[in-house]
Structure formats: structure tokens, C-alpha cells
Amino acid sequence: MSPNKIKTILYSFSIIGCLLCSCTNETKDIDSTSINGVTEETELANIFARDVLELYYYWNEEISGELNKLDPETNSNPIATVEAIRYHDGENLIDKWTTLTDNMEEFTNSVQGVSTTYGYTPVVYYLEENSNRLIAAVAYVSKNSPAEKAGLKRGDLIYEINGNTLTTENYMDLYYSSQITLSLAKLEDYEIKPTEELSITSVEMYENPILCDSVYSFNNKKVGYLAYSSFDLTSIPELVDICKKFKQEGVKELILDLRYNGGGYVITECALASMLAPEVNVTNKDIFEKEDYNEFFTEYYKKNDISTITRFETEYNYDDIDLNISTKDANIGLEKIYGIISGNSASASEALLSGLMPYMNVELIGKQSHGKYCTGWMLSTEDAYERVPEIIKNWGIYVMVSIYKNAKDETPCMPNGLTPDITSEDNPFETYQLGDVNEAMLKTALIKAGKVYSSSRTIKSNIPVFKKARTPQKTVFGKRIIIPSQSSMPGSE
């Protein structure tokens, strides 16, 4: 590769930026179309998407032959085109995550846990084979949400919405409607027994990903429990407080419940890791993770003596996102972690556990995780160009830029996810809440940690097994996000 390629490409970016800025609403109507039906907005979106994929994308060489599909003169749907040309090996889709959006603000808010929501997470199942009848079990409810205020809790079963049987035709209303009436039920010998009806209205709110934290005492030791559903930025101060509490109470083993955690910000992942890893490794600033970039970025970073290694750290100061926090006094002093995982555990969840494995005993409990082994940047058009016309300012892209490795140069979740050491099944049909010592997955972890359960305890053996229906994932799912301004992105210094 030519040593001047970085300058050439970035110069071309500045030229394109000038071209973009020359296309203003004053010279061309936002709704006008060219003779082939492409609007000014989609024309510029094609240019933006192609520029980003050509320079930043981890698999940029592999998809180079398909970039011409983002033709600004002929392509009227750049969002669908980006999805179509994401890297695949034959029929096997390798990159399931790179996403172009025409509403970057909404996308960013939802990743940060802010969205219009009821504040609950239902899991939907088929009631019978060869039938469209469904039933939904509530997996968890967010604090201070409409769902919590209405009295919903984990284990509640929904069999009707708005007076109609829950089916494959209407169940998406559980997630995307603005107001809904839920008919609840209990199952007795596989028969639905109606219990109550309640109505809730969705609101725009922040859903706190810290679902539960507890400390359990047995066998002359204390075991902590943290159920965490998303690595957002807002929750970092509370995570610090929880870890300080664990440290004060003498917790030496931690059950880290990531069964519903689809990923999030690398900053949060690193901050939490610095509180969980052995203190000596944090003090020494040992390697937590490494990022492997495409050929172009690898050469650029090497030439400019920029490290692609993330080390354990205790100070996180980022004024542009109003984050200034220290984890120095919050290292718990753990000796072991029990990681609860499922198919919903992805990206930053997998990376956190993988990064800790070289330094401490990490035992995995549950089901195989999702298998998201790459990292993305959330780039707005304003991140890519110095000046951007109003017509395209709210466009952006979540683009895969690297593959992460731990200090042993291993990516344990690649390609198909982390494999549990002990199998355990999440069952939201149970009425046990997260943090209850009788909840199935937590119980498995506590037994492994040495807790003894009375054999006379009543076991719920009549919990049914239904086939799951496909349900929407939260926006954060499958995302491991480096903010461009916090990265070694060319032009960000």
C-alpha cells in the first residue's frame, strides 16, 4: 500500500465534503428527483455510505466489487443496499450488524437506552404446533416504567391484547404500539386461566439496564449478583457505586448475569472490567483487549505509532460526552466470576468476559451466546465531513471497523458464540424474579458457588416448554461501539 494513501483518501473526503456542501436546499429542492427517480437526499446518502465502507469497513476489500451498487445517480434505497452488500461468504452472512440510518439521533438515543416504550421485555411463544396462537411471558420490567407502574413483573403471562387473542398477526403490538390493553393469565396443566386485565401507555424514557444487584452469604463467604442488560454510558456511575458496595461487603465471587445483554459501548465495558479484574492487573495497566483493523487502518496506526491496544484503566474522562469518572476505589477484589449467558448475550458482553479470561477464573453458565466478535463505530455525516448540507445531517452509519481479541490474541466467541461450561435454561414462565435464589439460572450459579438447597424445597416441575416465536431485539443488540471522538480515528486527533 502506498504510504501516501491515507493522505489521498482523506483529501478526497474533503473534496467530497465540499461537493456535499455545494448541494444546498437553496439550489435544489429536497423533494426533487432526477430523471431516474433518485432524490438529492438519497444521492448524498449513497456517497456517504460508499465513502465510509471504502475507508473504514473491516471487510472493505472483500466487498469492493459491490460498492458500485451505491451509485448516487441510480440507487434510490441506500439503506437496503448497505444491508445487502454487507460481507458474506457465499450464503453465510458474516456481518449482520453494519447499518445505515436516516435518523441518527433516534438511533443513538435508542442505543443509549432512551426510546418510546412500555418498559417491559416480553418473550413470545407458540401455544401449539401448526397454530398461530401465541402466549408472551414477561422476562423483566424496567424501573419506573409504565409497565412497572401498572404492576407487571417477570413471569406474568399475556394471552390477549386489546381484547383479541395473541397471534402471529398482532403480537408486534406488544413492542411497537403506543397504547395497549393486556389480558393476563396463569397456566394450570397447560390450560390458560385468565387473571386480570390492565392498560398501559408507552412513553419516551430511559430504561436503566441495571436490573438487580444483591449479595448472598453462605459457606462463610459472600457472593455478589449483578443483572445487567446493556452497556450504556448513563449507567456507569451506578455501576461504580454497586462495585464499591460489593467491595465494602467483602464479595469475592460475582455472578454476572448478562443473559439479556446485547452489547453497547466499549467505554462502559472497559470501566466495568477495571472493577472486576484482579487489582494488580488494573494497577499495572495490563492489556484488556486488542483491535484488529483492515489493512489500511493497520498501516495508518503503525505509521503514526498509534496503539490499537486497550489496557485496564481507572480514569475515564471524556468531556465531549460529559463523562468524568474514576473506578480507582471500586475494584472489588474478585477471585472468580460466574457469567450467566444466553443467545441474547452479544458483543460487548462477550468481549467483557473474553477480556477477563486471561486474568481470572471465568465460568460460563447458561446457553451459547450470540457470537458478535467485531466492533463498530457510530459515524454521523458530520463525523465524516467537515461541512454537511442540512438535507443529510441526520444520516449516519454503524459500521464494523475491527475484530477484538483478548491479551492471549484469542476471540473466544468467534465465530458462533461463547460455549457455557454448565448448561442452564432461562425460563420466564417461572414467577421467581431476577435475584431470587430460586430463579433457575441464578440457582445453577449459586449451587456452583457452593450454596446448598434443601431437597424438600418445592420444585416447579410443571413449567411448560414452548417453541419461541421471533421477537424484536433492542437497538443495542449486537453492538460493540467505539465513539469516533474517543478512538484513534484519522482526523480525530
C-alpha positions as CSV (number, residue, x, y, z in Angstrom):
1,M,0.0,0.0,0.0
2,S,1.3,3.4,-0.9
3,P,2.4,5.4,2.2
4,N,0.5,8.4,0.9
5,K,-2.8,6.6,0.6
6,I,-4.1,7.9,3.9
7,K,-3.5,11.5,2.7
8,T,-5.0,10.8,-0.7
9,I,-8.2,9.3,0.8
10,L,-8.7,11.9,3.4
11,Y,-8.1,14.6,0.8
12,S,-10.7,13.0,-1.4
13,F,-13.0,13.1,1.6
14,S,-12.5,16.8,2.0
15,I,-13.2,17.3,-1.7
16,I,-16.4,15.2,-1.5
17,G,-17.3,17.2,1.6
18,C,-17.1,20.4,-0.4
19,L,-19.3,18.8,-3.1
20,L,-21.8,17.9,-0.5
21,C,-21.9,21.4,0.9
22,S,-22.4,22.8,-2.6
23,C,-25.7,20.9,-2.7
24,T,-27.9,23.1,-0.6
25,N,-31.6,23.4,-0.3
26,E,-31.3,26.7,-2.0
27,T,-30.1,25.2,-5.2
28,K,-32.1,22.0,-5.3
29,D,-35.5,21.2,-3.7
30,I,-35.3,18.4,-1.1
31,D,-38.1,16.5,-2.8
32,S,-36.9,17.0,-6.3
33,T,-35.8,13.9,-8.3
34,S,-33.5,13.4,-11.2
35,I,-34.8,11.6,-14.3
36,N,-34.1,8.2,-12.7
37,G,-36.1,8.9,-9.6
38,V,-33.2,9.5,-7.1
39,T,-33.7,12.3,-4.7
40,E,-31.0,14.7,-3.6
41,E,-31.1,13.2,-0.1
42,T,-30.5,9.6,-1.4
43,E,-27.9,10.8,-3.8
44,L,-25.8,12.2,-1.0
45,A,-26.6,9.2,1.3
46,N,-25.1,6.9,-1.4
47,I,-21.9,9.0,-1.5
48,F,-21.7,9.0,2.3
49,A,-22.2,5.2,2.6
50,R,-19.8,4.3,-0.1
51,D,-17.1,6.6,1.4
52,V,-17.4,5.1,4.8
53,L,-17.4,1.5,3.6
54,E,-14.5,2.1,1.3
55,L,-12.3,3.5,4.1
56,Y,-13.5,2.3,7.5
57,Y,-15.1,-1.1,6.9
58,Y,-13.2,-4.1,8.2
59,W,-14.1,-6.1,5.2
60,N,-13.6,-3.2,2.7
61,E,-11.5,-5.3,0.3
62,E,-14.0,-8.2,0.3
63,I,-16.9,-6.0,-0.7
64,S,-15.0,-3.7,-3.0
65,G,-16.7,-5.2,-6.1
66,E,-20.1,-4.4,-4.7
67,L,-19.6,-0.8,-3.8
68,N,-20.7,0.3,-7.2
69,K,-24.3,-0.6,-6.2
70,L,-24.2,2.6,-4.1
71,D,-24.4,4.6,-7.3
72,P,-25.6,8.1,-6.4
73,E,-27.2,8.5,-9.8
74,T,-29.3,5.3,-9.9
75,N,-29.7,3.8,-6.4
76,S,-32.8,5.0,-4.6
77,N,-32.5,2.9,-1.5
78,P,-29.0,3.2,0.1
79,I,-30.2,1.7,3.4
80,A,-31.3,-1.5,1.8
81,T,-28.2,-1.6,-0.4
82,V,-25.8,-1.3,2.6
83,E,-27.7,-4.2,4.2
84,A,-27.4,-6.3,1.0
85,I,-23.7,-5.8,0.4
86,R,-22.5,-6.4,4.0
87,Y,-19.8,-9.0,3.9
88,H,-20.9,-12.6,3.4
89,D,-19.1,-15.8,2.5
90,G,-21.4,-17.4,-0.1
91,E,-24.7,-17.8,1.6
92,N,-23.2,-17.3,5.0
93,L,-23.8,-13.7,6.2
94,I,-20.7,-12.8,8.2
95,D,-21.6,-9.2,9.0
96,K,-25.1,-9.0,10.4
97,W,-24.7,-5.6,12.0
98,T,-23.5,-2.8,9.8
99,T,-26.5,-0.4,9.4
100,L,-27.1,2.8,7.5
101,T,-29.8,5.1,9.1
102,D,-31.6,8.2,8.0
103,N,-32.3,9.1,11.7
104,M,-29.0,9.1,13.6
105,E,-30.4,10.9,16.6
106,E,-33.1,8.4,17.2
107,F,-30.7,5.5,16.6
108,T,-28.2,7.0,19.1
109,N,-30.9,7.6,21.7
110,S,-32.2,4.1,21.5
111,V,-28.7,2.6,21.8
112,Q,-28.3,4.8,24.9
113,G,-31.5,3.3,26.4
114,V,-33.8,6.1,25.5
115,S,-36.9,5.2,23.4
116,T,-40.6,5.2,23.4
117,T,-41.5,2.1,25.3
118,Y,-43.8,0.3,27.8
119,G,-40.7,-0.6,29.7
120,Y,-41.1,-4.4,29.7
121,T,-39.4,-7.2,27.7
122,P,-41.9,-9.9,26.7
123,V,-40.7,-13.2,25.1
124,V,-43.3,-14.7,22.8
125,Y,-44.0,-18.5,22.3
126,Y,-46.3,-20.6,20.2
127,L,-49.0,-22.2,22.2
128,E,-49.5,-25.1,19.9
129,E,-47.7,-26.6,16.9
130,N,-49.1,-25.7,13.5
131,S,-51.1,-22.8,15.1
132,N,-50.8,-19.1,15.0
133,R,-51.8,-18.7,18.6
134,L,-49.2,-17.3,20.9
135,I,-48.5,-16.5,24.6
136,A,-46.0,-14.0,25.9
137,A,-44.0,-14.2,29.1
138,V,-42.6,-11.1,30.7
139,A,-38.8,-11.6,31.1
140,Y,-38.1,-8.3,33.0
141,V,-39.6,-4.9,33.7
142,S,-37.7,-1.6,33.8
143,K,-37.7,0.5,36.9
144,N,-40.2,3.4,36.9
145,S,-41.7,2.4,33.6
146,P,-45.4,2.3,32.6
147,A,-45.2,-1.5,32.8
148,E,-43.9,-1.4,36.4
149,K,-46.4,1.2,37.5
150,A,-49.2,-1.0,36.0
151,G,-48.0,-3.9,38.2
152,L,-46.3,-6.1,35.5
153,K,-43.5,-8.3,36.7
154,R,-41.3,-11.1,35.5
155,G,-43.3,-14.3,34.9
156,D,-46.6,-12.6,34.0
157,L,-48.2,-14.2,31.0
158,I,-50.1,-12.3,28.3
159,Y,-52.6,-14.2,26.2
160,E,-54.7,-11.4,24.7
161,I,-54.1,-7.8,23.6
162,N,-56.8,-5.3,23.1
163,G,-59.4,-8.0,23.7
164,N,-58.0,-10.2,20.9
165,T,-56.2,-13.5,21.1
166,L,-52.5,-13.1,20.8
167,T,-51.4,-14.4,17.4
168,T,-48.7,-14.1,14.8
169,E,-50.8,-11.3,13.2
170,N,-50.9,-8.9,16.1
171,Y,-48.1,-9.8,18.6
172,M,-45.8,-7.0,17.3
173,D,-48.2,-4.6,19.1
174,L,-46.6,-5.8,22.3
175,Y,-43.5,-3.9,21.2
176,Y,-44.5,-1.1,18.8
177,S,-47.9,0.2,19.7
178,S,-48.5,3.4,21.7
179,Q,-51.3,2.1,23.9
180,I,-52.3,-1.4,24.7
181,T,-54.7,-3.4,26.9
182,L,-53.1,-6.7,28.2
183,S,-55.1,-9.7,29.4
184,L,-53.0,-11.7,31.8
185,A,-53.3,-15.3,32.7
186,K,-51.7,-18.2,34.5
187,L,-51.1,-21.7,33.2
188,E,-52.5,-24.7,35.0
189,D,-51.9,-28.0,33.5
190,Y,-51.2,-26.2,30.2
191,E,-54.6,-24.5,30.3
192,I,-54.9,-20.7,30.3
193,K,-56.7,-19.3,33.3
194,P,-57.4,-15.6,32.9
195,T,-56.4,-13.5,35.9
196,E,-56.6,-9.7,35.3
197,E,-56.6,-7.0,32.6
198,L,-54.5,-3.8,32.6
199,S,-53.9,-1.0,30.2
200,I,-50.6,0.9,29.7
201,T,-49.4,3.7,27.5
202,S,-45.9,3.9,26.1
203,V,-43.6,6.9,27.0
204,E,-40.2,8.1,25.9
205,M,-37.9,7.1,28.8
206,Y,-34.5,5.9,29.8
207,E,-34.5,2.2,30.6
208,N,-32.0,1.6,33.3
209,P,-30.0,-1.6,32.3
210,I,-29.1,-2.4,35.9
211,L,-31.9,-4.9,36.6
212,C,-30.8,-6.2,40.0
213,D,-27.9,-6.3,42.4
214,S,-27.7,-8.5,45.5
215,V,-25.2,-10.1,47.9
216,Y,-25.7,-13.7,49.2
217,S,-24.0,-15.1,52.3
218,F,-23.3,-18.8,52.6
219,N,-20.3,-21.1,53.5
220,N,-18.6,-18.2,55.3
221,K,-18.3,-16.2,52.1
222,K,-20.2,-13.6,50.2
223,V,-21.2,-13.9,46.6
224,G,-22.4,-10.8,44.6
225,Y,-25.0,-10.8,41.9
226,L,-25.4,-8.2,39.1
227,A,-28.0,-8.5,36.3
228,Y,-27.1,-6.0,33.6
229,S,-28.9,-5.6,30.3
230,S,-26.9,-3.0,28.3
231,F,-23.5,-1.3,28.3
232,D,-24.8,2.2,28.1
233,L,-23.0,5.3,29.2
234,T,-25.5,6.6,31.7
235,S,-25.3,3.6,34.0
236,I,-21.5,3.9,34.6
237,P,-21.8,5.9,37.9
238,E,-24.3,3.4,39.3
239,L,-22.0,0.5,38.3
240,V,-19.2,2.2,40.2
241,D,-21.4,2.6,43.3
242,I,-22.5,-1.1,43.1
243,C,-18.9,-2.3,42.8
244,K,-17.9,-0.2,45.8
245,K,-20.7,-1.8,47.8
246,F,-19.6,-5.3,46.8
247,K,-16.0,-4.4,47.8
248,Q,-17.2,-3.0,51.2
249,E,-19.2,-6.1,51.9
250,G,-16.3,-8.4,51.1
251,V,-17.6,-10.0,48.0
252,K,-15.0,-12.4,46.5
253,E,-17.1,-14.1,43.8
254,L,-19.5,-12.5,41.4
255,I,-22.4,-13.8,39.4
256,L,-22.6,-11.5,36.4
257,D,-25.9,-12.0,34.7
258,L,-25.7,-11.0,31.0
259,R,-28.4,-13.2,29.7
260,Y,-30.3,-10.2,28.3
261,N,-27.3,-8.0,27.5
262,G,-26.9,-7.5,23.7
263,G,-23.9,-5.1,24.0
264,G,-23.2,-1.4,24.0
265,Y,-20.3,1.0,24.5
266,V,-16.7,-0.1,24.8
267,I,-16.1,2.7,27.3
268,T,-18.6,1.1,29.7
269,E,-17.3,-2.4,29.0
270,C,-13.7,-1.2,29.9
271,A,-14.9,0.7,33.0
272,L,-16.7,-2.4,34.4
273,A,-13.8,-4.7,33.5
274,S,-11.5,-2.4,35.5
275,M,-13.7,-3.0,38.6
276,L,-13.9,-6.8,38.1
277,A,-10.3,-7.7,37.1
278,P,-7.6,-8.5,39.6
279,E,-6.5,-5.2,41.1
280,V,-2.8,-5.9,40.3
281,N,-3.6,-6.2,36.6
282,V,-5.5,-2.9,36.7
283,T,-2.7,-1.2,38.6
284,N,-0.2,-2.5,36.1
285,K,-2.4,-1.4,33.2
286,D,-2.2,-4.8,31.6
287,I,-3.7,-5.5,28.2
288,F,-7.5,-5.9,28.3
289,E,-8.2,-6.0,24.6
290,K,-6.7,-5.5,21.2
291,E,-8.4,-4.4,18.0
292,D,-7.6,-5.8,14.5
293,Y,-8.4,-3.3,11.7
294,N,-8.4,-3.5,8.0
295,E,-5.1,-3.2,6.1
296,F,-5.4,0.5,5.5
297,F,-6.0,1.4,9.2
298,T,-3.5,-1.1,10.4
299,E,-0.8,0.6,8.3
300,Y,-2.0,4.0,9.3
301,Y,-1.9,3.3,13.0
302,K,1.5,1.6,12.7
303,K,3.0,4.5,10.7
304,N,1.7,7.1,13.2
305,D,2.7,5.0,16.3
306,I,-0.9,4.7,17.5
307,S,-1.7,1.8,19.7
308,T,-4.6,-0.5,18.9
309,I,-4.5,-1.9,22.4
310,T,-6.9,-1.1,25.3
311,R,-5.4,-1.5,28.7
312,F,-7.1,-1.7,32.1
313,E,-7.7,1.9,33.3
314,T,-9.2,3.7,36.3
315,E,-9.8,7.2,34.9
316,Y,-12.4,7.8,32.2
317,N,-12.5,11.5,31.2
318,Y,-14.4,12.4,28.1
319,D,-15.7,16.0,28.2
320,D,-17.5,15.8,24.9
321,I,-19.9,13.2,26.3
322,D,-19.9,14.7,29.8
323,L,-18.3,11.6,31.3
324,N,-15.6,12.0,34.0
325,I,-15.5,9.1,36.4
326,S,-12.9,7.2,38.3
327,T,-13.0,3.5,39.2
328,K,-9.9,3.6,41.3
329,D,-11.6,2.8,44.6
330,A,-14.2,0.5,43.1
331,N,-12.1,-2.6,42.3
332,I,-14.0,-5.4,44.1
333,G,-11.0,-7.8,44.6
334,L,-12.8,-10.7,42.9
335,E,-11.4,-14.2,42.8
336,K,-13.9,-15.7,40.4
337,I,-16.8,-14.7,38.0
338,Y,-19.8,-16.8,37.1
339,G,-21.0,-15.4,33.8
340,I,-24.7,-16.1,33.0
341,I,-25.1,-16.1,29.2
342,S,-27.7,-16.9,26.6
343,G,-28.3,-16.4,22.9
344,N,-29.2,-12.8,23.8
345,S,-25.7,-12.2,25.2
346,A,-23.7,-10.5,22.5
347,S,-20.9,-8.2,21.5
348,A,-19.7,-6.1,24.5
349,S,-21.0,-8.8,26.8
350,E,-18.9,-11.5,25.0
351,A,-15.9,-9.1,24.8
352,L,-16.0,-8.3,28.5
353,L,-15.9,-12.0,29.5
354,S,-13.3,-12.8,26.9
355,G,-11.1,-9.9,28.0
356,L,-11.2,-11.1,31.7
357,M,-10.5,-14.8,30.9
358,P,-6.6,-14.5,30.7
359,Y,-6.5,-13.0,34.2
360,M,-9.1,-14.8,36.3
361,N,-11.4,-17.8,36.6
362,V,-14.4,-17.1,34.5
363,E,-17.0,-19.9,34.5
364,L,-19.9,-19.7,32.0
365,I,-23.4,-20.8,32.8
366,G,-26.4,-20.9,30.5
367,K,-26.7,-21.2,26.8
368,Q,-24.4,-20.4,23.9
369,S,-24.0,-16.7,23.3
370,H,-24.8,-14.9,20.1
371,G,-21.3,-14.6,18.6
372,K,-20.7,-10.9,17.8
373,Y,-16.9,-10.6,17.6
374,C,-16.4,-7.3,15.8
375,T,-16.6,-3.6,16.9
376,G,-18.4,-0.8,15.2
377,W,-18.1,3.0,15.0
378,M,-21.3,5.1,15.0
379,L,-20.5,7.7,12.4
380,S,-22.7,10.6,11.6
381,T,-22.2,12.5,8.3
382,E,-20.7,15.3,10.5
383,D,-18.1,12.8,11.7
384,A,-17.1,12.0,8.2
385,Y,-17.1,15.5,6.6
386,E,-16.2,18.9,7.9
387,R,-19.3,20.6,6.5
388,V,-22.6,18.8,5.7
389,P,-25.7,20.2,4.0
390,E,-28.8,20.2,6.1
391,I,-30.5,17.7,3.9
392,I,-28.3,14.8,5.1
393,K,-27.2,15.9,8.6
394,N,-29.3,13.3,10.3
395,W,-27.9,10.4,8.4
396,G,-25.4,8.0,9.9
397,I,-24.0,4.5,9.9
398,Y,-23.0,1.9,12.4
399,V,-20.0,0.3,10.6
400,M,-17.9,-2.7,11.6
401,V,-14.3,-1.5,11.8
402,S,-12.4,-4.2,13.8
403,I,-12.3,-7.6,15.4
404,Y,-11.4,-7.7,19.1
405,K,-9.0,-10.1,20.8
406,N,-8.0,-10.6,24.4
407,A,-4.5,-10.5,25.8
408,K,-3.9,-14.0,24.5
409,D,-4.8,-13.0,21.0
410,E,-8.0,-15.0,21.3
411,T,-11.6,-14.2,20.4
412,P,-13.4,-17.0,22.3
413,C,-16.8,-16.1,20.9
414,M,-15.7,-16.3,17.2
415,P,-17.4,-17.5,15.2
416,N,-20.5,-18.9,16.9
417,G,-20.5,-17.5,20.4
418,L,-19.2,-18.4,23.9
419,T,-19.9,-22.0,24.9
420,P,-21.2,-22.4,28.5
421,D,-19.3,-24.7,31.0
422,I,-22.6,-25.6,32.6
423,T,-25.9,-25.6,30.7
424,S,-28.9,-23.8,32.3
425,E,-32.1,-22.5,30.7
426,D,-33.8,-19.2,31.2
427,N,-37.5,-19.7,31.9
428,P,-39.6,-16.5,32.2
429,F,-42.7,-18.7,32.8
430,E,-41.4,-19.1,36.4
431,T,-42.7,-16.5,38.8
432,Y,-39.3,-16.1,40.5
433,Q,-37.9,-12.6,40.0
434,L,-34.3,-11.9,38.9
435,G,-32.2,-12.0,42.1
436,D,-34.4,-14.6,43.8
437,V,-32.2,-17.5,44.8
438,N,-34.8,-20.0,43.3
439,E,-34.7,-18.4,39.8
440,A,-33.4,-21.2,37.6
441,M,-30.2,-19.7,36.1
442,L,-29.2,-17.9,39.3
443,K,-29.8,-21.1,41.3
444,T,-27.4,-23.0,39.0
445,A,-24.7,-20.4,39.6
446,L,-25.3,-20.4,43.3
447,I,-25.1,-24.1,43.5
448,K,-21.8,-24.0,41.6
449,A,-20.6,-21.4,44.1
450,G,-21.3,-23.8,46.9
451,K,-24.8,-22.9,48.1
452,V,-26.8,-25.9,49.3
453,Y,-30.5,-26.1,48.7
454,S,-32.9,-28.1,50.8
455,S,-34.1,-31.2,48.9
456,S,-37.5,-30.6,50.4
457,R,-37.9,-27.3,48.6
458,T,-40.8,-27.3,46.2
459,I,-39.6,-27.5,42.6
460,K,-41.8,-26.1,39.8
461,S,-41.7,-29.1,37.6
462,N,-44.8,-28.3,35.6
463,I,-43.3,-25.3,33.7
464,P,-44.2,-25.8,30.0
465,V,-41.7,-25.9,27.2
466,F,-42.9,-23.9,24.1
467,K,-41.3,-23.0,20.9
468,K,-40.2,-19.4,20.8
469,A,-41.5,-17.0,18.2
470,R,-39.2,-14.5,16.6
471,T,-39.3,-11.3,18.6
472,P,-37.6,-7.9,18.1
473,Q,-34.2,-7.2,19.7
474,K,-33.4,-3.9,21.4
475,T,-31.4,-1.5,19.2
476,V,-28.3,-2.1,21.3
477,F,-28.3,-5.8,20.4
478,G,-25.2,-7.0,18.7
479,K,-23.4,-3.7,19.1
480,R,-20.0,-3.0,20.5
481,I,-19.5,0.7,20.0
482,I,-16.4,2.8,19.9
483,I,-17.3,6.5,19.7
484,P,-15.2,8.1,16.9
485,S,-14.1,11.0,19.1
486,Q,-12.7,8.5,21.7
487,S,-10.9,6.4,19.1
488,S,-7.7,6.8,17.0
489,M,-9.8,7.7,14.0
490,P,-7.8,9.6,11.4
491,G,-8.7,13.3,11.7
492,S,-10.0,12.9,15.3
493,E,-6.7,13.9,16.9
